[in-house]
Amino acid sequence: MGLLQLTSPGGISGFLDQELPFFVALVVAITVHEFSHGFVATQFGDSTPRRAGRLTLNPLKHLDPVGTLLILVAHFGWGKPMPINPSEMRNGNLGWALSSAAGPLSNIVMATVTLIVAQVAGLPLREPYVNAFFALNISLAVFNLVPLPPLDGFGFVYGLAPRAIKLALAPVWRIGPVLLMALLFLPAILPGAPSLQPAITAVSTRLATFLITTVANAF
């Protein structure tokens, strides 16, 4: 998988046609996603992203070494979480919620822009870069909206929740990552185990269909 396919049938040509669009799209999607978290937090008065040197579109500032390695060899990875501090924000609860939502929303915007550019340029959706940028941004947005930590969906819910509910949800910060990993990977080991994949696929398909139809009708 990944760069290892340089030695597989198709060689460098196959890599450039099939793998490179995926890598480029995922790096750009992760970079814009993380930058958007920091940008919105900064608008609420949080100086943490700027002090951490993360208020930039330089991919090197947002890519996690292990996550990037996994992108190359396993088509799965992650970026560095954007550091934010709600206590520095003018409205900590709203700022936390909106900065959490900003990442997935940025991916939906990028998916929409990809469709518009393709429509204007006369490029088919199956074109490798169009397909990679559109599909990966849709997938990244939907996955991150799952309301389990450390994903953005939980940050959005937690930020808007009243104090009493925040206290009730506090233990989820500890068990959420383990539960998330179990829902993602346990079905491959134990067939029949609960899985997030069907729901993620269904929502991604509906969102993709909606965006494709909307852009097509607009042009």
Residue frames as a rotation matrix with the C-alpha (Angstrom) as fourth column:
MET 1
0.577 0.817 0.000 0.00
0.817 -0.577 0.000 0.00
0.000 0.000 -1.000 0.00
GLY 2
0.808 -0.216 -0.548 1.02
-0.003 -0.932 0.363 3.64
-0.589 -0.292 -0.754 -0.22
LEU 3
0.366 -0.757 -0.541 4.58
-0.897 -0.442 0.012 4.26
-0.248 0.480 -0.841 -1.37
LEU 4
-0.317 -0.460 0.829 5.20
-0.266 0.883 0.388 0.54
-0.910 -0.098 -0.402 -1.36
GLN 5
0.556 0.630 0.542 3.14
0.348 0.415 -0.841 0.40
-0.754 0.656 0.012 -4.54
LEU 6
0.430 -0.504 -0.749 5.96
-0.785 -0.618 -0.034 2.10
-0.446 0.603 -0.662 -6.43
THR 7
-0.687 -0.726 0.024 7.29
-0.645 0.625 0.440 -1.42
-0.335 0.287 -0.898 -6.98
SER 8
-0.189 0.718 0.670 3.89
0.164 0.696 -0.699 -2.90
-0.968 -0.022 -0.249 -7.88
PRO 9
-0.321 0.110 0.941 2.45
0.934 0.203 0.295 -3.29
-0.158 0.973 -0.168 -11.39
GLY 10
0.739 0.547 0.393 2.13
0.622 -0.778 -0.087 0.14
0.258 0.309 -0.915 -12.96
GLY 11
-0.213 -0.964 -0.159 5.25
0.952 -0.168 -0.254 1.43
0.218 -0.205 0.954 -11.18
ILE 12
-0.821 -0.207 -0.532 5.70
0.375 -0.898 -0.230 5.18
-0.431 -0.389 0.815 -10.96
SER 13
-0.824 0.560 0.089 2.93
-0.203 -0.438 0.876 5.80
0.529 0.703 0.475 -13.51
GLY 14
-0.040 0.832 -0.553 0.43
0.539 0.484 0.690 3.90
0.842 -0.270 -0.468 -11.37
PHE 15
-0.331 -0.163 -0.930 1.58
0.928 -0.235 -0.289 5.79
-0.171 -0.958 0.229 -8.28
LEU 16
-0.977 -0.099 -0.188 1.16
0.068 -0.984 0.166 9.18
-0.202 0.150 0.968 -9.95
ASP 17
-0.617 0.786 -0.041 -2.30
-0.203 -0.108 0.973 8.29
0.760 0.609 0.226 -11.27
GLN 18
0.204 0.775 -0.598 -3.73
0.311 0.528 0.790 6.54
0.928 -0.347 -0.133 -8.21
GLU 19
0.175 -0.189 -0.966 -1.79
0.968 0.214 0.133 7.28
0.182 -0.958 0.221 -5.02
LEU 20
-0.794 -0.607 0.036 -0.44
0.591 -0.784 -0.188 10.83
0.143 -0.128 0.981 -5.40
PRO 21
-0.355 0.716 0.602 -3.90
-0.131 -0.675 0.726 12.46
0.926 0.179 0.333 -5.70
PHE 22
0.569 0.565 -0.597 -4.92
0.464 0.380 0.801 10.73
0.679 -0.733 -0.046 -2.45
PHE 23
-0.082 -0.695 -0.714 -1.82
0.997 -0.055 -0.061 11.92
0.003 -0.717 0.697 -0.57
VAL 24
-0.862 -0.244 0.445 -2.07
0.315 -0.945 0.091 15.49
0.398 0.219 0.891 -1.85
ALA 25
-0.055 0.942 0.331 -5.79
-0.087 -0.334 0.938 15.72
0.995 0.023 0.100 -1.08
LEU 26
0.560 0.288 -0.777 -5.42
0.659 0.413 0.629 14.30
0.502 -0.864 0.042 2.43
VAL 27
-0.436 -0.787 -0.437 -2.51
0.900 -0.385 -0.205 16.59
-0.007 -0.482 0.876 3.35
VAL 28
-0.807 0.187 0.560 -4.41
0.017 -0.941 0.339 19.66
0.590 0.283 0.756 2.10
ALA 29
0.204 0.976 -0.076 -7.64
0.067 0.063 0.996 18.55
0.977 -0.208 -0.053 3.81
ILE 30
0.340 -0.155 -0.928 -5.93
0.910 0.304 0.282 17.98
0.239 -0.940 0.244 7.16
THR 31
-0.713 -0.701 -0.036 -4.02
0.694 -0.696 -0.184 21.28
0.104 -0.156 0.982 6.92
VAL 32
-0.594 0.557 0.580 -7.11
-0.178 -0.794 0.581 23.39
0.784 0.242 0.571 6.19
HIS 33
0.377 0.750 -0.544 -9.12
0.356 0.425 0.832 21.45
0.855 -0.507 -0.107 8.80
GLU 34
0.092 -0.417 -0.904 -6.64
0.995 0.074 0.067 22.16
0.039 -0.906 0.421 11.61
PHE 35
-0.876 -0.411 0.251 -6.01
0.424 -0.906 -0.001 25.75
0.228 0.106 0.968 10.52
SER 36
-0.235 0.880 0.414 -9.77
-0.014 -0.429 0.903 26.40
0.972 0.207 0.113 10.62
HIS 37
0.450 0.307 -0.839 -9.95
0.785 0.311 0.536 25.28
0.425 -0.900 -0.101 14.25
GLY 38
-0.319 -0.711 -0.626 -7.21
0.912 -0.411 0.002 27.73
-0.258 -0.570 0.780 15.19
PHE 39
-0.812 0.021 0.583 -8.55
0.299 -0.843 0.447 30.57
0.501 0.538 0.678 13.06
VAL 40
0.182 0.967 0.176 -12.00
0.165 -0.206 0.964 30.50
0.969 -0.147 -0.197 14.69
ALA 41
0.419 -0.101 -0.903 -10.53
0.901 0.170 0.399 30.13
0.113 -0.980 0.162 18.19
THR 42
-0.663 -0.742 -0.100 -8.39
0.746 -0.666 -0.001 33.20
-0.066 -0.075 0.995 17.48
GLN 43
-0.483 0.565 0.669 -11.47
0.147 -0.701 0.698 35.19
0.863 0.435 0.255 16.44
PHE 44
0.647 0.727 -0.228 -12.83
0.313 0.020 0.950 34.57
0.695 -0.686 -0.215 19.93
GLY 45
0.685 -0.409 0.603 -9.66
-0.638 -0.736 0.225 35.95
0.352 -0.539 -0.765 21.52
ASP 46
0.866 -0.391 0.310 -7.67
0.113 0.758 0.643 32.75
-0.486 -0.522 0.701 22.08
SER 47
0.530 -0.747 -0.401 -3.96
-0.846 -0.497 -0.191 33.40
-0.057 0.441 -0.896 21.44
THR 48
0.296 -0.431 0.852 -2.96
-0.323 0.795 0.514 29.75
-0.899 -0.427 0.096 21.92
PRO 49
0.751 -0.012 0.661 -2.94
0.541 0.586 -0.603 28.72
-0.380 0.810 0.447 18.22
ARG 50
0.854 -0.455 0.252 -0.79
-0.146 -0.675 -0.724 31.73
0.499 0.581 -0.643 17.27
ARG 51
0.414 -0.725 0.551 1.64
-0.892 -0.203 0.404 31.21
-0.181 -0.658 -0.731 20.17
ALA 52
0.352 -0.240 0.905 1.96
-0.060 0.959 0.277 27.55
-0.934 -0.152 0.323 19.21
GLY 53
-0.581 -0.615 -0.533 2.88
-0.516 -0.228 0.826 28.54
-0.629 0.755 -0.185 15.64
ARG 54
-0.642 0.390 0.660 -0.17
0.526 0.850 0.010 26.75
-0.557 0.354 -0.751 14.26
LEU 55
0.405 0.806 -0.431 -2.06
0.166 -0.528 -0.833 29.68
-0.899 0.266 -0.348 12.73
THR 56
-0.364 -0.607 -0.706 -0.62
-0.732 -0.283 0.620 28.89
-0.576 0.742 -0.342 9.31
LEU 57
0.785 0.600 -0.155 -1.45
-0.546 0.551 -0.631 26.92
-0.294 0.580 0.760 6.18
ASN 58
-0.195 -0.908 -0.372 2.02
-0.929 0.293 -0.227 25.34
0.315 0.301 -0.900 6.19
PRO 59
0.620 0.537 -0.572 1.27
-0.387 0.844 0.372 21.58
0.683 -0.009 0.730 6.19
LEU 60
-0.221 -0.811 -0.541 4.47
0.216 0.500 -0.838 20.82
0.951 -0.302 0.065 8.12
LYS 61
-0.775 -0.039 0.631 3.01
-0.531 -0.503 -0.682 22.60
0.344 -0.863 0.369 11.14
HIS 62
0.042 0.943 0.331 -0.11
-0.997 0.063 -0.053 20.44
-0.071 -0.328 0.942 11.17
LEU 63
0.478 0.127 -0.869 1.04
-0.438 0.892 -0.111 16.93
0.761 0.434 0.481 10.19
ASP 64
0.604 -0.233 0.762 1.74
-0.683 0.342 0.646 14.46
-0.411 -0.910 0.048 12.96
PRO 65
-0.367 -0.858 -0.361 4.83
-0.925 0.293 0.244 12.29
-0.103 0.423 -0.900 12.22
VAL 66
-0.799 0.107 0.592 3.13
-0.015 0.980 -0.197 8.99
-0.601 -0.166 -0.782 13.05
GLY 67
0.234 0.972 0.004 -0.13
0.075 -0.014 -0.997 10.03
-0.969 0.233 -0.076 11.43
THR 68
0.375 -0.170 -0.911 1.71
-0.854 -0.445 -0.269 11.07
-0.360 0.879 -0.312 8.27
LEU 69
-0.730 -0.683 0.006 3.63
-0.646 0.694 0.319 7.79
-0.222 0.229 -0.948 8.12
LEU 70
-0.494 0.629 0.601 0.35
0.261 0.766 -0.587 5.90
-0.829 -0.134 -0.542 8.33
ILE 71
0.483 0.620 -0.618 -1.07
-0.414 -0.461 -0.785 8.03
-0.772 0.635 0.034 5.52
LEU 72
-0.074 -0.636 -0.768 1.80
-0.991 -0.042 0.130 6.86
-0.115 0.771 -0.627 3.33
VAL 73
-0.883 -0.436 -0.173 1.66
-0.452 0.889 0.070 3.16
0.123 0.140 -0.982 4.17
ALA 74
-0.818 0.575 0.021 -1.92
0.503 0.733 -0.459 2.50
-0.279 -0.365 -0.888 5.24
HIS 75
-0.572 0.623 0.534 -4.14
0.248 -0.489 0.836 5.24
0.782 0.610 0.126 3.74
PHE 76
0.632 0.710 -0.310 -5.11
0.542 -0.119 0.832 6.19
0.554 -0.694 -0.460 7.28
GLY 77
-0.481 -0.851 -0.211 -3.70
0.771 -0.296 -0.565 8.96
0.418 -0.434 0.798 9.42
TRP 78
0.656 0.674 -0.339 -4.26
0.753 -0.552 0.359 12.16
0.055 -0.491 -0.870 11.33
GLY 79
0.107 -0.587 0.802 -2.91
0.185 -0.781 -0.596 15.64
0.977 0.213 0.025 11.96
LYS 80
-0.828 -0.403 -0.390 -1.72
0.476 -0.137 -0.869 17.31
0.296 -0.905 0.305 15.15
PRO 81
0.237 0.929 -0.283 -4.69
0.963 -0.185 0.198 18.42
0.132 -0.320 -0.938 17.27
MET 82
-0.106 -0.203 0.973 -5.00
0.246 -0.954 -0.172 22.20
0.963 0.222 0.151 17.27
PRO 83
-0.580 -0.112 -0.807 -4.29
0.811 0.011 -0.584 23.57
0.074 -0.994 0.084 20.77
ILE 84
-0.147 0.562 0.814 -7.05
0.058 -0.817 0.574 25.89
0.987 0.131 0.087 21.97
ASN 85
-0.842 -0.110 -0.528 -7.87
0.529 0.024 -0.848 27.38
0.106 -0.994 0.038 25.36
PRO 86
0.008 0.951 0.310 -11.56
0.708 -0.225 0.670 28.21
0.706 0.214 -0.675 25.91
SER 87
0.359 0.121 -0.925 -10.67
0.877 -0.384 0.290 30.14
-0.320 -0.916 -0.244 29.08
GLU 88
-0.680 -0.638 -0.361 -8.93
0.434 -0.748 0.503 32.74
-0.591 0.186 0.785 26.89
MET 89
-0.658 0.459 0.597 -11.99
0.607 -0.145 0.781 33.20
0.445 0.876 -0.183 24.69
ARG 90
-0.834 0.407 0.373 -14.51
-0.482 -0.866 -0.134 35.99
0.269 -0.291 0.918 25.13
ASN 91
0.337 0.894 0.294 -17.29
-0.936 0.352 0.004 33.38
-0.100 -0.277 0.956 25.13
GLY 92
-0.553 -0.773 0.310 -15.58
-0.753 0.623 0.210 30.12
-0.356 -0.117 -0.927 26.03
ASN 93
-0.195 0.550 0.812 -18.52
0.045 0.832 -0.552 27.81
-0.980 -0.071 -0.187 25.48
LEU 94
0.831 0.538 -0.139 -19.56
-0.071 -0.144 -0.987 29.22
-0.551 0.830 -0.081 22.11
GLY 95
0.327 -0.801 -0.502 -15.95
-0.940 -0.329 -0.087 29.60
-0.095 0.501 -0.860 21.03
TRP 96
-0.550 -0.495 0.673 -15.18
-0.494 0.842 0.215 26.00
-0.673 -0.214 -0.708 21.90
ALA 97
0.190 0.734 0.652 -18.23
0.242 0.608 -0.756 24.77
-0.951 0.302 -0.062 20.00
LEU 98
0.915 0.246 -0.320 -17.64
-0.207 -0.397 -0.894 26.86
-0.347 0.884 -0.313 16.87
SER 99
0.041 -0.957 -0.289 -13.91
-0.983 -0.091 0.162 26.24
-0.181 0.277 -0.944 16.73
SER 100
-0.459 -0.114 0.881 -14.69
-0.169 0.985 0.039 22.51
-0.872 -0.131 -0.472 16.93
ALA 101
0.484 0.767 0.422 -17.25
0.335 0.283 -0.899 22.78
-0.808 0.576 -0.120 14.14
ALA 102
0.505 -0.282 -0.816 -14.92
-0.651 -0.745 -0.146 24.85
-0.567 0.605 -0.560 11.97
GLY 103
-0.564 -0.803 0.192 -12.78
-0.499 0.517 0.696 21.87
-0.658 0.297 -0.692 10.96
PRO 104
-0.430 0.466 0.773 -15.55
0.605 0.784 -0.136 19.70
-0.670 0.410 -0.619 9.49
LEU 105
0.639 0.710 -0.297 -17.24
0.278 -0.573 -0.771 22.75
-0.717 0.410 -0.563 7.96
SER 106
0.091 -0.691 -0.718 -14.00
-0.723 -0.541 0.430 23.70
-0.685 0.480 -0.548 6.21
ASN 107
-0.793 -0.381 0.476 -13.89
-0.029 0.804 0.594 20.24
-0.609 0.457 -0.648 4.65
ILE 108
0.092 0.899 0.428 -17.47
0.741 0.225 -0.632 20.58
-0.665 0.375 -0.646 3.39
VAL 109
0.643 0.065 -0.763 -16.55
-0.276 -0.910 -0.310 23.96
-0.715 0.410 -0.567 1.90
MET 110
-0.392 -0.877 -0.278 -13.49
-0.656 0.054 0.753 22.42
-0.645 0.477 -0.597 0.18
ALA 111
-0.583 0.267 0.767 -15.60
0.487 0.871 0.067 19.58
-0.650 0.413 -0.638 -1.20
THR 112
0.526 0.848 -0.067 -18.08
0.514 -0.379 -0.770 22.13
-0.678 0.371 -0.635 -2.58
VAL 113
0.381 -0.481 -0.790 -15.32
-0.611 -0.772 0.175 24.28
-0.694 0.415 -0.588 -4.10
THR 114
-0.671 -0.633 0.386 -13.86
-0.182 0.646 0.741 21.15
-0.718 0.428 -0.549 -5.72
LEU 115
-0.129 0.726 0.676 -17.20
0.787 0.490 -0.375 20.45
-0.604 0.483 -0.634 -7.41
ILE 116
0.739 0.423 -0.524 -17.56
0.100 -0.839 -0.535 24.05
-0.666 0.343 -0.662 -8.57
VAL 117
-0.062 -0.855 -0.514 -14.05
-0.688 -0.336 0.643 24.14
-0.723 0.394 -0.568 -10.05
ALA 118
-0.723 -0.184 0.666 -14.63
0.207 0.862 0.463 20.79
-0.659 0.473 -0.585 -11.77
GLN 119
0.261 0.918 0.297 -17.97
0.713 0.024 -0.700 21.99
-0.650 0.395 -0.649 -13.15
VAL 120
0.690 -0.037 -0.723 -16.49
-0.295 -0.926 -0.234 25.23
-0.661 0.375 -0.650 -14.50
ALA 121
-0.257 -0.921 -0.294 -13.41
-0.763 0.007 0.646 23.47
-0.593 0.390 -0.705 -15.92
GLY 122
0.453 0.536 -0.712 -15.45
-0.864 0.460 -0.203 20.65
0.219 0.707 0.672 -17.44
LEU 123
-0.666 -0.732 -0.140 -13.65
-0.641 0.659 -0.393 17.97
0.380 -0.172 -0.909 -15.42
PRO 124
0.225 0.767 -0.601 -15.51
-0.203 0.641 0.741 14.73
0.953 -0.044 0.300 -14.60
LEU 125
0.649 0.101 0.754 -15.94
-0.753 -0.053 0.656 13.65
0.106 -0.994 0.041 -11.01
ARG 126
0.954 -0.279 0.111 -13.90
0.260 0.952 0.164 10.52
-0.151 -0.128 0.980 -11.78
GLU 127
0.471 -0.838 0.275 -10.81
-0.114 -0.367 -0.923 12.63
0.875 0.404 -0.268 -12.59
PRO 128
0.046 -0.452 -0.891 -8.26
0.710 0.642 -0.289 11.45
0.702 -0.620 0.350 -9.95
TYR 129
-0.894 -0.446 -0.034 -7.64
0.342 -0.633 -0.694 14.79
0.289 -0.632 0.719 -8.22
VAL 130
-0.408 0.838 0.362 -11.28
-0.668 -0.545 0.507 15.87
0.622 -0.035 0.782 -8.35
ASN 131
0.420 0.595 -0.686 -12.39
-0.029 0.764 0.645 12.54
0.907 -0.251 0.338 -6.94
ALA 132
-0.244 -0.604 -0.758 -9.71
0.770 0.355 -0.531 12.54
0.590 -0.713 0.379 -4.23
PHE 133
-0.952 -0.143 0.271 -10.34
-0.013 -0.864 -0.504 16.11
0.306 -0.483 0.820 -3.05
PHE 134
-0.185 0.965 0.187 -14.11
-0.711 -0.263 0.652 15.66
0.678 -0.012 0.735 -3.07
ALA 135
0.453 0.430 -0.781 -14.34
0.064 0.858 0.509 12.21
0.889 -0.281 0.361 -1.46
LEU 136
-0.352 -0.675 -0.648 -11.66
0.721 0.246 -0.648 12.77
0.596 -0.696 0.400 1.19
ASN 137
-0.899 0.047 0.436 -13.10
-0.243 -0.882 -0.405 16.08
0.365 -0.469 0.804 2.36
ILE 138
0.146 0.989 -0.016 -16.56
-0.650 0.108 0.753 14.55
0.746 -0.099 0.658 2.63
SER 139
0.366 -0.049 -0.929 -15.20
0.402 0.909 0.110 11.57
0.839 -0.414 0.353 4.58
LEU 140
-0.670 -0.709 -0.220 -13.08
0.531 -0.250 -0.810 13.74
0.519 -0.660 0.544 6.89
ALA 141
-0.622 0.511 0.593 -16.01
-0.583 -0.808 0.085 16.05
0.523 -0.293 0.801 7.64
VAL 142
0.412 0.877 -0.246 -18.48
-0.494 0.442 0.749 13.27
0.766 -0.187 0.615 8.45
PHE 143
0.146 -0.421 -0.895 -16.01
0.583 0.768 -0.266 11.23
0.799 -0.483 0.357 10.49
ASN 144
-0.818 -0.575 0.007 -15.04
0.346 -0.502 -0.793 14.22
0.459 -0.647 0.609 12.62
LEU 145
-0.369 0.759 0.537 -18.68
-0.696 -0.608 0.381 15.02
0.616 -0.234 0.752 13.37
VAL 146
0.117 0.340 -0.933 -19.04
0.368 0.858 0.359 11.75
0.922 -0.385 -0.024 15.32
PRO 147
0.460 0.143 0.876 -19.80
-0.560 -0.719 0.412 12.90
0.689 -0.680 -0.250 18.90
LEU 148
0.895 -0.317 -0.313 -17.01
0.445 0.656 0.610 10.98
0.012 -0.685 0.728 20.62
PRO 149
0.671 -0.727 -0.142 -13.74
-0.648 -0.669 0.365 12.47
-0.361 -0.153 -0.920 21.86
PRO 150
-0.364 -0.455 -0.813 -11.28
0.451 -0.850 0.274 13.40
-0.815 -0.267 0.514 20.53
LEU 151
-0.500 0.185 0.846 -13.44
0.852 -0.067 0.519 14.14
0.153 0.980 -0.124 17.46
ASP 152
-0.969 0.004 0.246 -14.93
0.004 -0.999 0.034 17.55
0.246 0.034 0.969 16.71
GLY 153
-0.133 0.990 -0.056 -18.53
0.047 0.063 0.997 16.44
0.990 0.130 -0.055 17.09
PHE 154
0.241 0.171 -0.955 -17.96
0.907 0.310 0.285 15.89
0.345 -0.935 -0.080 20.79
GLY 155
-0.742 -0.575 -0.345 -16.18
0.655 -0.730 -0.194 19.24
-0.140 -0.370 0.918 21.16
PHE 156
-0.719 0.555 0.418 -19.16
-0.122 -0.694 0.710 20.97
0.684 0.459 0.567 19.56
VAL 157
0.282 0.871 -0.403 -21.68
0.295 0.321 0.900 19.24
0.913 -0.372 -0.166 21.85
TYR 158
0.037 -0.350 -0.936 -19.51
0.991 0.133 -0.010 19.71
0.128 -0.927 0.352 24.95
GLY 159
-0.889 -0.439 0.131 -18.94
0.429 -0.898 -0.094 23.40
0.159 -0.027 0.987 24.24
LEU 160
-0.505 0.775 0.380 -22.68
-0.342 -0.584 0.736 24.14
0.792 0.242 0.560 23.98
ALA 161
0.000 0.551 -0.835 -23.73
0.564 0.689 0.455 21.90
0.826 -0.471 -0.311 26.86
PRO 162
0.651 0.265 0.712 -24.89
-0.425 -0.649 0.631 23.47
0.629 -0.713 -0.310 30.16
ARG 163
-0.210 -0.846 0.490 -22.53
-0.906 -0.020 -0.423 23.06
0.368 -0.533 -0.762 33.10
ALA 164
0.175 0.338 0.925 -24.49
-0.750 0.655 -0.097 20.15
-0.638 -0.676 0.368 34.60
ILE 165
0.980 0.192 0.055 -24.27
-0.103 0.724 -0.682 18.19
-0.170 0.663 0.729 31.35
LYS 166
0.378 -0.920 -0.106 -20.58
-0.603 -0.157 -0.782 19.05
0.702 0.360 -0.614 31.02
LEU 167
-0.229 -0.445 0.866 -19.98
-0.959 0.254 -0.124 17.45
-0.165 -0.859 -0.485 34.40
ALA 168
0.536 0.507 0.675 -21.93
-0.387 0.858 -0.337 14.36
-0.750 -0.081 0.657 33.34
LEU 169
0.984 -0.140 -0.115 -19.96
-0.064 0.327 -0.943 14.14
0.169 0.935 0.313 30.08
ALA 170
0.444 -0.879 0.171 -16.55
-0.894 -0.422 0.152 14.67
-0.062 -0.221 -0.973 31.70
PRO 171
0.111 -0.452 0.885 -15.79
-0.328 0.824 0.462 10.92
-0.938 -0.342 -0.057 32.07
VAL 172
0.871 0.275 0.407 -16.37
0.265 0.434 -0.861 10.47
-0.413 0.858 0.306 28.32
TRP 173
0.670 -0.698 -0.253 -13.11
-0.735 -0.576 -0.359 12.36
0.105 0.426 -0.899 27.67
ARG 174
-0.214 -0.799 0.563 -11.27
-0.825 0.456 0.334 9.38
-0.523 -0.393 -0.756 29.16
ILE 175
-0.225 0.166 0.960 -13.22
0.097 0.984 -0.148 6.48
-0.970 0.060 -0.237 27.67
GLY 176
0.648 0.607 -0.460 -14.24
-0.330 -0.320 -0.888 8.10
-0.686 0.727 -0.007 24.38
PRO 177
0.037 -0.689 -0.724 -11.00
-0.997 -0.078 0.023 7.44
-0.072 0.721 -0.690 22.45
VAL 178
-0.826 -0.315 0.467 -11.03
-0.349 0.937 0.015 3.76
-0.442 -0.151 -0.884 23.47
LEU 179
0.018 0.927 0.374 -14.69
0.170 0.366 -0.915 3.41
-0.985 0.080 -0.151 22.51
LEU 180
0.547 0.142 -0.825 -14.01
-0.678 -0.503 -0.536 5.14
-0.491 0.853 -0.179 19.19
MET 181
-0.461 -0.806 -0.370 -11.14
-0.885 0.390 0.254 2.77
-0.061 0.445 -0.894 18.35
ALA 182
-0.693 0.262 0.672 -13.30
-0.015 0.927 -0.376 -0.21
-0.721 -0.270 -0.638 19.30
LEU 183
0.380 0.924 -0.044 -16.16
-0.004 -0.046 -0.999 0.92
-0.925 0.379 -0.014 17.04
LEU 184
0.429 -0.281 -0.858 -13.72
-0.864 -0.403 -0.300 1.44
-0.262 0.871 -0.416 14.18
PHE 185
-0.315 -0.792 -0.523 -11.55
-0.889 0.438 -0.129 -1.65
0.332 0.425 -0.842 14.38
LEU 186
-0.517 0.110 0.849 -13.31
-0.549 0.718 -0.428 -4.31
-0.656 -0.688 -0.311 16.47
PRO 187
0.583 0.813 -0.012 -15.71
-0.536 0.374 -0.757 -5.37
-0.610 0.447 0.654 13.65
ALA 188
0.337 -0.530 -0.778 -12.68
-0.821 0.238 -0.518 -6.48
0.460 0.814 -0.355 11.59
ILE 189
-0.758 -0.645 0.101 -11.68
-0.587 0.606 -0.537 -8.81
0.285 -0.466 -0.838 14.42
LEU 190
-0.774 0.588 0.235 -15.10
0.228 0.605 -0.763 -9.81
-0.590 -0.537 -0.603 15.70
PRO 191
-0.852 0.505 0.135 -17.67
0.050 -0.178 0.983 -9.96
0.521 0.844 0.127 12.89
GLY 192
0.056 0.965 -0.256 -21.02
0.673 0.153 0.724 -8.68
0.738 -0.213 -0.640 14.09
ALA 193
-0.342 -0.237 -0.909 -19.55
0.880 -0.420 -0.221 -6.23
-0.329 -0.876 0.353 16.60
PRO 194
0.695 0.639 -0.329 -21.06
0.508 -0.761 -0.404 -2.71
-0.508 0.114 -0.854 16.57
SER 195
-0.358 -0.824 0.439 -19.48
0.902 -0.184 0.391 -0.53
-0.242 0.536 0.809 13.90
LEU 196
-0.048 0.259 -0.965 -19.49
0.063 -0.963 -0.262 3.15
-0.997 -0.073 0.030 12.98
GLN 197
-0.854 -0.520 0.030 -18.72
0.078 -0.071 0.994 2.46
-0.515 0.851 0.101 9.35
PRO 198
-0.413 0.736 0.536 -22.28
0.907 0.281 0.313 1.90
0.079 0.616 -0.784 8.06
ALA 199
0.544 0.635 -0.549 -23.50
0.701 -0.703 -0.119 5.16
-0.461 -0.320 -0.828 9.58
ILE 200
-0.116 -0.681 -0.723 -20.47
-0.039 -0.724 0.688 7.11
-0.992 0.108 0.058 8.34
THR 201
-0.877 -0.210 0.432 -20.88
0.374 0.266 0.888 5.67
-0.301 0.941 -0.155 4.84
ALA 202
-0.047 0.960 0.277 -24.62
0.999 0.045 0.013 6.44
0.000 0.277 -0.961 4.77
VAL 203
0.582 0.243 -0.776 -24.19
0.405 -0.914 0.017 10.05
-0.705 -0.324 -0.631 5.91
SER 204
-0.432 -0.824 -0.366 -21.23
-0.039 -0.388 0.921 10.60
-0.901 0.412 0.135 3.57
THR 205
-0.721 0.208 0.661 -23.24
0.683 0.375 0.627 9.29
-0.118 0.903 -0.412 0.63
ARG 206
0.364 0.931 -0.030 -26.20
0.924 -0.365 -0.116 11.54
-0.118 0.015 -0.993 1.42
LEU 207
0.394 -0.291 -0.872 -23.98
0.130 -0.921 0.366 14.60
-0.910 -0.258 -0.325 1.86
ALA 208
-0.700 -0.710 0.075 -22.07
0.124 -0.018 0.992 13.86
-0.703 0.704 0.100 -1.36
THR 209
-0.416 0.637 0.649 -25.30
0.909 0.272 0.315 13.39
0.025 0.721 -0.692 -3.31
PHE 210
0.585 0.651 -0.484 -26.73
0.695 -0.710 -0.114 16.63
-0.418 -0.269 -0.868 -1.92
LEU 211
0.064 -0.648 -0.759 -23.62
-0.067 -0.761 0.645 18.64
-0.996 0.010 -0.092 -2.84
ILE 212
-0.818 -0.372 0.439 -23.34
0.356 0.274 0.894 17.12
-0.453 0.887 -0.092 -6.33
THR 213
-0.078 0.894 0.441 -27.02
0.996 0.050 0.075 17.81
0.045 0.445 -0.894 -7.05
THR 214
0.590 0.312 -0.745 -26.88
0.500 -0.866 0.033 21.34
-0.635 -0.392 -0.666 -5.65
VAL 215
-0.272 -0.788 -0.552 -23.79
-0.113 -0.544 0.832 22.35
-0.955 0.289 0.059 -7.61
ALA 216
-0.776 0.019 0.631 -25.08
0.582 0.407 0.704 20.72
-0.244 0.913 -0.327 -10.81
ASN 217
0.239 0.956 0.172 -28.38
0.970 -0.227 -0.083 22.61
-0.040 0.186 -0.982 -10.52
ALA 218
0.461 -0.113 -0.880 -26.57
0.274 -0.925 0.262 25.89
-0.844 -0.362 -0.396 -9.80
PHE 219
-0.458 -0.713 -0.531 -24.59
-0.376 -0.386 0.842 25.63
-0.806 0.585 -0.091 -13.02
